[in-house]
Amino acid sequence: YLVKVEKIKHNVLSHTERSDCLSPVEFLVKKQIYIKVLPFRDKLLNEYKRMKFHPERMSYYLEEWIRNLEWDWNISRQRVYGTPLPFWYCDNGHLVPAREDMLPVTPEKSEPPVDKCPVCGAPLKPVTDVADVWIDSSITALYISGYFDKPERFKRTFPTSLRLQGTDIIRTWLFYTLFRTLVLAGDVPFKDVLINGQVLGPDGTRMSKSKGNVVSPLDRIDEFGADAIRLTLLDARIGDDFPFKWEKVRGKKLLLQKLWNASRLAYPFIGKKRFEKPERPHPIDAWILAMHRKFVETVVNAYRNYDFYVVVEQMYSYFWQTVADEYLELVKYRLFQEDLSAYYTLSRILKDIIVLLHPIAPHITEEIYSLMWGDKISVQLERLPDVSDIEYDKRFEEFDAKLMSLTSAIRTAKIKNRIPLSAPVKVTIRGPKDLLEFSKSIETDLMRTFRIEEISYQEGETLTVELSDHGSLSHHSAA
């Protein structure tokens, strides 16, 4: 007999934030269709290691998912739209698949391959459920490589080179793709797996309409341009989540404007021209070429490891700080003197920068390339820069350190003493003997770049720069 009736409160999930209703989810027990996965767990654990993960730590999430599997793959969904499941069933729970020559097939619109259930003889009914979305997407590697209809192509292209995806679908898209290709083709689907982090809202949380923190690139693409947005999205370590902020995009736009302005400055001297490599380049040119070799090798290696943020960092540290802020200022007077060493060096390093930046900033680099060189229909047809002919050793690192300390000290002294950079001055440089000798070796470059009328030298323990301008004396010290 009935003892008591009372209301109880269930802990239930609500519809995802992607839905507007946020209604409670009611769980119903229904029969589903499964693909056996558990018998393949050991094979999956062994074989996934043949794929190289970027970053390497992301392999942990796939391994943990495989290791802790407790059920097979439920492939049936009770939805209105989706890929039909090619099965018929009887009331006794037996499944009858379509013949291969019937595929693709919609069971509701087609007759079954047999008149009755081959197991129990009961009448057959069409399965009206649709397939889990990963049923389709898990065969992408097989499909594009020609597994189903292009055997020769499949031999050449499988396993495929790279899978790009986010962290949130490691346990679904990546796992099911690995499972399907191992079972069907006997091999892993990709050589490399690149796992991107999540682009978060400006507040550092996942973007959500209900939170009001969704950012669309289209909102301000006319203001900043597509390239600046691309560089912003790539300026984070692979696999790391990061908040999207328009301030960062503004910084990337300034970087690209710097590249455009440098190209405009160079165009009258090197545009649409070819130059032979000098037998003995000017010391400043030899220095920037050595730094350029280091830059090219770093960027090419970064691309090979999918470390796009390194490419962005190098554009700041090498192009902006070294080429634009230092080399272009030091070489400017020689450009007007029609110095062939300067022409060759500037043309080579700018072209290499354009070629290497193109994969992540395609629009501005294509425009600059077509205006400055245009050797080919598109910069995409250029080969990666070869810098094996450029001399590089420890001497250039020492040259770089001494040059940066001198130019920084002179420039800072002028700024601190409110002397315009274009104003003529007399300079006294105090410092260690080796630094003074170095300064003398590039004295003309320093004088022409910083409008120095006269340089005198005095030995000292640390670098000190004294300026005299309009009868006043000031100094700036730099370690």
DOFINU-780378 format. One record per residue: x, y, z of N, C-alpha, C, O in turn. Coordinates in steps of 0.02 Angstrom, whole numbers, plus 50000, padded with zeros to 5 digits. Atoms other than C-alpha are relative to their C-alpha. Layout:
XYZXYZXYZXYZ
...
END
This chain:
500434994050000500005000050000500445006250000501035005950018
499634993750005500535018049975500115002950069499645004050107
499834997349934501445024950126500045007649999499775010950043
499884992749999501955042550075500095002649929500364999049886
499884996550063501955054649929500325006750016500065010650056
499674993549988503175069149926500385002249937500564998149895
499624997350056504045080549803500744999650015500965001150071
499275000249991505905078049778500325004449947500035005649894
499644995650046507185089249694500574996149967501014993650002
499495003650037508245081149558500565004949979500435010749962
499444996350030509965087249508500044998249926500264992849908
500015001450071509775088649320500395005349962500475010949985
499654995350043510765096649182499495004449963498915002549955
500424995850042510055111049082500295000349930500874998649919
499764999350069510165114148897500625004449998500695009150037
499384996350006511845120748843499875007449989499345009449968
500064992850008512165139348840499915002049927499735007749912
500124998550071512085138148650499255000449985499045003149934
500724999850009510205135948672499715005950039500005008050090
500314994349967509055150148721499544998050057499395002050101
500525001849951507855139948828500274998450069499954999850119
499695002049936509035133348964499534995650041499554995850103
500475004449965507675120649006500374993950028500904992150002
499695006149973508075105349113500014994449948499564994049906
499945005750044508655089949020499704993950034499874992350091
500305006149973507605074349047500344994049969500364993449908
499665005950024508535057949033499504994349989499124992650034
500445005650016507615043848945500424993949983500934994549948
499655006250015508185025748937499724997349934499144995549930
500225002350066508115020548753500554995549971501144996349987
499525004350033508935007048649500405004049949500135008249914
499564996450046510435013348550500434995049961500444989049976
499565004050041511645006848419500725001850017500905007650022
499314998949979513475004648467500494996749952500344991749920
499435003250033515135001048381500484997950055500645001850100
499545002549949516314990348484500675003749996500995003849944
499364996349996517815000748539500454996950053501064996650044
499605002549944518374992948703500494994449981501044994250008
499515005250018519174977548621500635002749966501144999249962
499434997050035520354989548529500415004650045500875008050021
499684995149956520924999348682500764999250001501125004249995
499275001049996522664991548695500345002149935500875005249935
499724998150065522974993848509500025007749993500515010449968
500034992750003522435012148520500545003150044500865008050024
499494997349955523595015148668500704999349972501135003649984
499345001050029525075008248573500105004249937500645007149927
499914997050066524755015748402499985007750001500305010849959
500064992750001524305033748448500685003450008500765009149985
499344997149987526125036648500500395001149936500915004549937
499664999050064526625036048316499845006849970500155008949922
500164993250022525815053148293500395004950044500435004050105
499634995049963526855068248343499545005750019499225008849976
500454994949976525895080548451500355006750007500935007150028
499764993249991526125099348450499465004050037498935005250008
499425001649958526265103648592499974992750024499444989650025
499955007149982526855086748654499554998250059499304992650062
500405001549941525895088248818499284998149984498944995050026
500695001450017524235086848726499864992649989499294990449991
500105007350008524515068248696499734996950064499414991750062
500245002649935524135065848881499244999350000498984994450026
500735000149998522295070048855499714994349959499214991249978
500235005650040522085057248717500144993450035499714989050037
499825006249966522995043848814499544998750059499324993050069
500445000849942521955046848971499304998049979498984994050013
500675001850023520345045948872499974992649979499514989149997
499995007050022520835029348792500074995350060499724990350065
499865004349942521495022048955499384999250045499294993950075
500565000249954519895026149050499334998749966498804999849996
500635001750034518615020648920499614994750040499894989850064
500435004749964517145011749002499424997549959499044993249981
500565002050042515915009948859500195000449927500685003749908
499894999850072515815007348672499715006449971499465010750007
500184993850034515385020648543499264999949982499054996049939
500714999350016513545025448541499955004449937500095010349939
500014996350064513275030448358499315002349979499245005449927
500684998150020511385033148356499775006250038499915007050098
500264993949970510545049848388499275001049980499074999549924
500714998850013508705054448403499915007449982499705011550023
500044993250024508745070248299499615000349935499494995249902
500404999250061507765077448154500454999349938500264996149890
499565000050058509245079848037500654996450016500874996250073
499365003449991510835069848011500094994749946499654993649905
499865005450047511635055847912499594993850019499644991550076
500405006049983510435040847902500454994150018500984993349989
499665006249983511005024847985499744994449955499134993349954
500225004950050510945010747854499814993250031500114988150015
500205006149966510054997947963499244999350002498875004249999
500695001749984508394989247985500034995750063500554992850079
500015003949939507854980548145499344996350008498844998049975
500625003549983506584968448213499845001250073500265003850110
500214998749931505624969248376500394995950051500364997250111
499605004149955506784956048449500715002950009501134999850042
499374996649988508254968248440500564998149952501144999849965
499485001850048509174961048289500085005549947499585008249923
499854994950051510024973248168500174996749934500524991649932
499845002450067510114970347980500305005949961499955010849948
499694994450036511364981447886499834999849926499664994649898
500084999650072511164987347707500594996749966501144996449993
499455002650039512194979047573500445005949976500205011549971
499554994650020513714988947516499785003349935499865009349926
500224997150064512984991147341499385004350007499175007549959
500594995949989511464999647419500185007050026499775011650024
499794993749968512465013747500500115005549949500355004149894
500334997949938512095027647528499254998649996498954998449942
500705001949998510345023247584499655003350058499945004350111
500434997749946508925030447686499494994550013499044993549973
500425005949987508055015447768499255001549995498874997249972
500714998450002506375024447781499735000349929499134999549917
500214999350069506345026647592500204994149956500094994249896
499755005750039507095010047539499784993450031499664993050091
500165006749976506674991747552500624996950032501184998350010
499435003349969507784981247667500324995049953500014992949904
499655004750045509074969547588499704993050002499814989049956
500345006649994508054954347648499285001250021499125006550048
500714999249985506194951347673499854999850074499385003150097
500135000749928506304946647857500654999150037501184998050006
499405000649959507534945548000500324993149989499994988049999
499675006550013508814931947956500134996150064500304990250060
499875003449936509004927748142499364996750027499364990850045
500615002649969507204925848202499404999849954498884997149972
500555000250048506124928248047499485005450011498975005449975
500494994849987505214943448118500035005449945500545006149911
500004994550049504694958148006500535005350017500715006250075
499494994949991505974972047981499715007049996499245008349958
500204993049999505754990448018500625004449988501175002450007
499414995650012506875005047964500225003450064499815005550105
499724995949945508025013148091499915007349981500145009549928
500134992950015507465031248100500505004750034500505010750021
499494995949968508895037348210500515002349947500584999149895
499464997750044510295047348128500674998750034500694997150094
499335001749974512165044948149500295005650042500165011550031
499584995349962513265053348278500435003949950500675001049902
499644995750047514145067948193500714997549987500984998649933
499315002250008515845059948221500064994049953500614992249932
499995005350050515355045448108500255002749933500654999549899
499794997050063515575057047959500705003050005501145001549964
499374996349996517015067848019500604995650017501174997650005
499445004349981518055053248082500324996549940500844993249947
499695003050060518395047447903500295005349954500445003849896
499734994750043519055064147838500684998249972500824999249913
499335001850023520845057847830499974994549946500364994749898
500085005350050520275042347735499715002749935499915000849880
500354997450059519155052147618500475004149956500505003049896
499594995650041520385065547564500604996549969500874998749919
499425003650027521775052847536499794994749949500224991449920
500235004550053520685042147421499904992850021499914988449978
500065006949976520425026747530499424996349966499484990449951
500605003350023518685023147461499984998949924499664994349900
500075000650073518945025747274500635001649960500625001149899
499394998350037520735030947230500604996550032500984999750068
499485004049965521935017047285500715002649987501135002450033
499324997550014523475024447198500145006350040500695007250067
499924993949961523205041247279500074998450074500465001650110
499975002049930522935032747446500704997650019500954999250073
499325002449986524635024247435500495005850008500965005450048
499544994449999525475041047405499885004750059500355007750084
500174994549955524565051947531499804997950071499685002250113
500205002249934524135041147681500584996650036500944992750005
500374995349957524465043947825500065007249976500565009149946
499984993050018524045062147798500505003750044500745001150094
499474996349966525225075747857499805002850067500165002050116
500144995949941524305085947986499265000250016498855000949971
500684998649975522725087148092500045006350042500435006750090
500074993849961522275104448156499344999750037498824998550007
500635000149963521005105248296500095003150069500655004850089
499984997149934520565111948467500044994850055499964988850042
499935004549943520795104548639499344996650018499344991050043
500655002549976518925102048667499764993949962499294990649986
500245005850037518745088448535500544994749991500524990849944
499515005450000520265077748572499664993350012499824988349980
500335006349981519135064548651499474997849949499214992349955
500515001850049517935064848503500304999649930500434994149905
499775000150070518565070048332500674996349992500734991949949
499355003350006520375064748360499964992650018500234988449982
500045007049979519955048848454499644995749949499894990449930
500385004150047518635042648332500344999549932500284994449898
499625000450062519725046948182500554994850006500664990849960
499485004949988521145036948256499704992950000499984988449969
500325006549996519965022448293499794997549931499944991849912
500255002150065519165022048120500574998249952500544993149918
499465001450047520805022948023500414993950020500644990249977
499655006049978521645009748130499614993749981499914988749959
500415005950015520184997748105499944998949925499984993249901
500125000750072519905001347920500644999549959500694995449913
499394999650042521645005447854500624997150034501134996350002
499445003049965522774998047988500575004750015501135002550026
499464995249987523745014148016499705006150034499105007250035
500224993749970523675030648110499805004949945500065004349889
500254995550053522785044748015500485005649981500465007949924
499574994150013524115058448030500704998850027500814994750072
499325000049973525965060948055500075005050057500425003650106
499974994849949525725076848157499305002150021498845002149980
500644997549973524315083248268500145006750034500535007050082
499924993349972524225101848306499385001950039498835002350010
500574998549957523115106348453500015007450018500475009850052
500054992949984522575124548464499665000950068499254996850089
500354998149940522055132848625499345003549982499195004449923
500644996650011520385141648647500115007650000500485010250041
500014992750000520155159948601499455002250048498865000950036
500474998049948519335167248756499755007149990500025010849948
500244993250002518335182948781500495004750033500965002450065
499534995249970519195199048836500074999350076500575001350105
499975000949927518775194449017500364993750021500414992250080
499625006049984519775178349005499584993850009499854988550028
500445005949995518265166649006499774998149930499835002049883
500225002450065517535156248866499455004549973499005006550009
500494995650031516525166548743499304996950005499214991049992
500695002349993514645165348772499545005949989499655011350015
500494994750012513175175348709499665002250065499535008150075
500334998349937512375174348881500445004350045500185008250085
499544996049960513935181948959500135006849967500365011550000
499884993750035514025195648828500725001449984500915007249976
499284999050013515885192848796500234997249933500824995949924
499825002650066515815186648617500315005549957500035011149954
499664995250045517025195448498500014997049931500224991349921
499975002150070516855194148310500535004149964500525010249968
499504996250039518345198748199499685004749950499985009849933
500324995850050517105205948076499805006850028499685011549990
500214993749970516655219548201500465005849982500245011549971
499524994550011518255229348167500534998149948501085000949947
499515002250049519095220648021500175005749951500735006049926
499864994350044518925236447915500495004950032500855008549997
499554995449964519865246148049500714997350004501195001149995
499345002949988521305234148078500264995749943500874994849936
499795004450054521335222647926500054992850023500154991350082
499995007149985521325203747916500684997650025500724993450069
499335002449981523215201747931500155001450073500444997150107
499874998349930523305210648099499634995350047499884993350099
500395004649959521935199448167500314993049999500354989650050
499665006550006522815183848101500624999750045500724994850081
499404999949959524445188848185499834999750074500194996650113
500225000149930523525191848348499814993050022499994990850077
500235006849983522735174548345500584995150003500544990050037
499425004550002524435166648310500535001850052501024998250060
499504997649953525375176448443499894997050070499845000550119
500075003649937525145163248578500294993049989500284990449934
499715006750006525985146748614499464995049981498904995250006
500475005050022525145132148528499734996150060500124993850103
500325003749946523905123948646499785004250058499405001950100
500184995749944523745138748764499365004049984499285006549928
500584995550006522075147648790500245007250009500715008550046
499814993049991522165166548776499405004549987498985002949944
500564995350011520955181348788500125004249938500685006349925
499954995850060520605190948629499865007350020499335008850047
500084992949984520865209648650500205004249940500705002949907
499874995850058520785223148518500655004050008500945006049958
499374996449990522285231848598500584996149969501054999149941
499485004150030523355217148541499985000549924500505000549891
500074999450072522665218648365500305006749977500625007149924
499724993550017523135237048364500764999749997501075002849954
499275000850001524925232248406500254996549938500774998349911
499805003650061524995220248260499915004449938500295003949890
500094995450056524315233648144500605004849996500835006349941
499424995650000525745245048197500614996449972501024999449937
499455003950027526975231048158499974999749923500475000649889
500085000450072526265229147983500095006849967500355007349911
499884993350026526275247947958500755001449997500995004749950
499274999349999528115247648005500304996649939500764999249907
499755003750058528415234647870499835003749935500255004149890
500204996250059527445244847742500435006249991500665007749936
499594993950004528405260747784500724998549982501045002249945
499325002050018530075251747775500054998449926500555000149893
500015001750071529605245247603499945006349957500265006849904
500074993750037529075262647546500675003849998500855006749947
499354996749998530745269647603500494996749951500895000149918
499525003750041531695256047510499835000149926500284999449884
500225000950070530675256047349500395004349950500605001649898
499654996050051531505270847260500714997549985500984998949931
499315002250008533195262547283500064992949973500514991449934
499925007150017532875243947259499404997049963499434991349942
500605002750031531125242047184500104997749929500375001349888
499985003050067531035230447032500724999649972500824999749912
499305000450022532945229147026500334993850030500124991250081
499605005749976534195215047046500715002450015500985006749981
499334997949980535875216547132500444993950013500214988850040
499525005449988537425205647137500285000650071500365006150097
499715000149933538135200447304500715002849998501125000549958
499324997250001539675211047343500514995150028500364991150072
499475004449974541325202147371500175001650072500274997150113
499864998049931541655212247528499475005050021499545011050009
500524995449979540065219547601500245004850054500715003350091
499864995149948540125234947711499914996550068499484992250075
500055003349934540385230047896499295000150029499074995250059
500694999749975538625235947940499564995149962499124991949992
500385004850040537915225547797500174992950019499734988650023
499805006749980538925210347848499684998250067499484992550078
500335001249935538235212248024499264998449993499034993550021
500725001250005536405213447973499874993549962499384990149976
500095006450035536615198847852500114994150048499754989150043
499895005349951537315188247994499404999350046499174993850061
500605000149959535845193148104499414997249960498964993949987
500545002450044534715189447955500034992449993499514989149993
499955007350004535385171847939499714996750062499344991850057
500275002649937534985168748121499235000550001498894995950023
500724999050004533235175848094499674994949955499174991749974
500305004650049532865165247940500004992950028499494989450023
499965006849973533465149148022499514999050058499214993750064
500465000449944532435152848178499284999549976498894995450001
500694999950025530845156548079499834993649963499294990849972
500135006250037530995141547962499914994250049499464990150040
500065005349950531265130148111499345000650039499024995650055
500634998949965529765138048198499414997649958498954994549984
500545002450044528645134748048499984992449999499444989450000
499985007450003529215116648041499724996950064499474991350062
500275002549937528695114648223499335003250017499075002350072
500654996749991527095124848201500005005050058499485006350088
499954995049947527725137748327499925007049969500405010849964
500124993750036526915152548240500135006150043500325011450018
499874994349956527085163648393500735002149997500895007950007
499294998450006528975162548370500125004549939500535009149941
499944995850060528785169948195499795007150017500125011949996
500234993449980527795184448268500515003450045500665009350036
499494997149956529085187048405500615002349961500895007649975
499424998250040530485187148277499875006349958500345010149944
500164994050038529585200448176500095006250044500275011550019
499884994349954529655211648329500745000850015501025006250007
499314999549976531415207548389500495001249943500975005149950
499534999250055532265206348219499785005749953500165010549943
500194994950049531255216548094499935006950032500245011750010
500154993449972530615230548206500615002950036500845008450020
499484997349957532015232448333500695000349967501085004849980
499335000250030533515227648226500025003149931500435007449917
499994997550068533095230948044499725007249996500065011749972
500324993550008531875245548055500315005450044500465010950021
499754994949953532535254548210500755001249995500985006850008
499274999250001534395251548184500285000149929500585005149908
499665000650065534925245548012499775005449951500195008549918
500244995150049533805256847908500275007050014500415010849968
499734993449983534415272048003500745000349983500995005449959
499285000150013536235266847986500164999849926500685002449905
499855001050071536105262747800499715005649957499885006049897
500374995150041535025277347744500465004549959500335005749900
499564995450036536455288947697500354996549942500484999749891
499665003750055537285275347592499524998449943499744997549886
500485001050054535675272347496500015006049952499985005249891
499974994150042535755290247434500675000649963500725004249913
499355000050034537575287347388500044994449947500574993449917
500045005650048537025272647277500524994650015500854992049971
499545005249976538055260447380499714993249982499184991450008
500265006450023537835243447296499974994850055499534990450055
500035004649943538225234047457499365001250039499034996450061
500614998349964536795243247542499394997849960498914995149988
500565002050042535625240247394499884992550003499324990250014
500065007350000535985221647388499734997550067499274993450070
500185002449933535835219147576499285001650017498914997350040
500694998049984534215228947597499504996149958498994993949984
500465003850043533405220347448499934992850023499384990150025
500025007049981533875203147508499624998950065499204994550069
500315001349935533335204747689499255001749998498854998350029
500714998350004531685213547647499614994749963499064992849984
500355005150038531215200647517499924993650041499384990650041
500055006049957531605186247636499475000950054499104996350070
500504998749948530555194447771499294999349972498864996350003
500655000450032529085196147651499814992749986499244990750000
500135007150015529225177947596499834996150063499374992150064
500105003849938529335171447774499385002250038499084998150074
500604997649964527915182247841499364998249963498824998149992
500605001050041526735177947698499514994850026498914996150024
500505004949977525965162047772499545002550055498985000050060
500424997749945525295171647922499765007249991499365009650030
500254993350016525045188947845499985000649924500385004349895
499975000850073524605185147663499835006349960500105007149905
500254994450042523765201347607500535005449990500685007249933
499524994650007525065214647645500644997549967500965001249930
499385002650029526525203447597499924998949924500405000149887
500125000850072525745199347427500035006849965500315007449911
500004993350029525495217847395500715002849996500915005549944
499324997450000527265222747445500434996249950500834999249913
499605004150047528015208247346499875002149928500345002949889
500174998350070527085212947186500275006949982500465008049924
499764993250013527625231147202500775000349999501065003949958
499274999449991529435228347255500394995449953500914997449927
499635004850039529955212847158499584997249943499724998449884
500445002750052528585203547066500344995249953500144994649895
499645004850042529805190447002499534994549975499614991949920
500485005350017528375177847002499295002850006499195008350031
500704997749998526485179046987499785001450071499405006150084
500184999249929526335177247175500594998250043501024994250024
499485001549952527475177047325499964992750022500454989850045
500095007149981526755159647358500444995449958500574989749978
499585004250043527835153147215500745000650017501154997049988
499304999349979529445158847299500204994250045499784991550082
499745005149956530525145947385500215003150067500315009250071
499764997449936531035147447567500715002849991501105000049953
499344997050008532565158647585500564995150018500514991350066
499395003949987534265150047576500545004750024500755009149987
499514995449971535505158547691500664996550014501074999050053
499395003849987536885145547687500635003749977501185002150000
499424996350025538015157747593500215005850045500735008950034
499864994349957537955170847731500474997950057500354993050091
499525001549947539425171247850499715001750068499415007050077
500254998749933538965169648032500454996450050500574990450044
499635003049945540025166748187499945004550061499575009550060
500064996549937540275173148363500195007449994499965011650033
499784993050008541115189148300499415004649988499415010350011
500574995750015539455195548237499555001150060499225006250066
500374998949937538625192948406500335005650040499995009850069
499644994749965539985203848482499905006749965499815011849997
500124993950040539775216448340499315002750017499225008750028
500694998049986537905216748374499945003250069499635008550076
500054997349931538105219548562500325006950005500055011450036
499664993549997539355233748539499625005349961499565011049984
500374995250041538355242048401499385002450036499235008350038
500624998249965536735241448501500145004650060499775009350073
499844995949942537575248748655500195007149980500005011950013
499794993450023538345263148557499405004049973499305009849993
500574996350030536795267948456499495001750054499205007250052
500484998649946535695266448610500245005750045499845010050064
499734994949956536845277248715499975006949967499785011849999
500014993650035536975290948583499285002549992499135008450004
500704998150010535115290848544499685002250066499335007350068
500294998449935534625290848728500265006650026499895010550056
499704993649977535825305148766499665005949966499515010949999
500344994550036535025315948632499285001050026499065006650037
500704999549979533255311848689499965002950071499555007350084
500034997749931533605314448875500175007450006499925010950050
499804993049997534405331148841499615004449952499795010249938
500474996350043533005336448724500355003149940500205008849920
499664997850062534145338048575499694996049943499714989949944
500305003650057533265333748411500504995149970501104996649965
499555005050030533965318048330500335002749937500875000449918
499714997250061534265328448173500475005850013500775008449966
499574994249984535235342048266500734997850003500884992650032
499295001849998537135342048243500285000850071500105005450107
499694999949933538155338248399500734997749994500934994849944
499335002949992539925334448454499954994950056499604995950105
500075005749954540165318148548500684998050027501184997649992
499435003249968541415311548673499784993250025499314992750064
500165006849979541385292748697500544997550046501134997250028
499545003149953542185285348851499804992750008499214991150010
500165007049991542325266648873500614995649994501174998249985
499445004650006543415251048867500345000649932500035002749883
499614999150060544775250748736499704996449940499684999249885
500275003850056543965237148630499375003349972499245002949912
500604996650023542335246948622500175006349962499845008049913
499794993950035543245262848571500274998249930500135001749882
499745002150065544155253448432499434998149953499444999649894
500595001850040542495246448373499655006349974499465006749916
500334993850020541735263848371500375003549944500065006249898
499604996850053543165270348265499904996449933499924999649880
500075003850063542875256348138499355001649964499305000549904
500634998150032541095262448106499855007450012499275009550014
500084993049982541395280748145499585003949949499155007849967
500384996450052540735287047978499264998650005498855003149997
500715001949995539115277448000499675003450059499105005850054
500274996849941538855284348175499915007549988499405010450006
500034992850011539225302148120499455001849952499095006749963
500524998450049538075301747969499304998550027498825002050011
500665002049975536665293048061499755004750054499165006550054
500214996049942536645303848218500195007449994500165011150043
499824993050012537205320448140500545002350049500475007350083
499444998449956538845320448237500545003649960500765001149908
499494996150036540095333748185500704997750017501164998049976
499325002149978541555326948286499934995050056499514995850101
499995005049946541915311648395500704999850030501204999249994
499375001049964543285311048526499934994150046499384992450068
500015006349963543765295648625500445000550063500985003450061
499625000449938544335292848804499874993250032499304990950035
500085006649969544645276348891499675000750068499775005550105
500345000249936543555271849040499744993050013499764988749968
500235006849982542815256849131499334998449967499224992849944
500665001150029541035258949067499875005149945500195010349941
500174995750056540245266748914499655006450025499155006050061
500304993549984539875285348935500015004349938500525004849904
500054995650058539275297148800499865007050024499385008250061
500104992949984539445316048818499865003749935500205002849885
500194996150058538605327948697500115007450013500005009750069
499984992749996538935346148664499585002849943499685001049885
500464997450050537595355948575499865007350017499635008950072
500134992949990537455374748555500355002650063500075006750100
499614997549943538795377348687499854996650066500194998050115
500165003449937537985366148819500314993150001500404990149948
499685006549993538775350248885499554995550041499304997550094
500405004849963537805334948940500294993149989500704992149945
499745006850010538135316448960499484994850017499004996050054
500435005849985537295299648963500444994050008500884992849967
499595005949987538045283849037499604993849983499004993449995
500315006450015537675266248977500484994550017501074994749999
499575005749983538335249949046500144996049938500494990949942
END
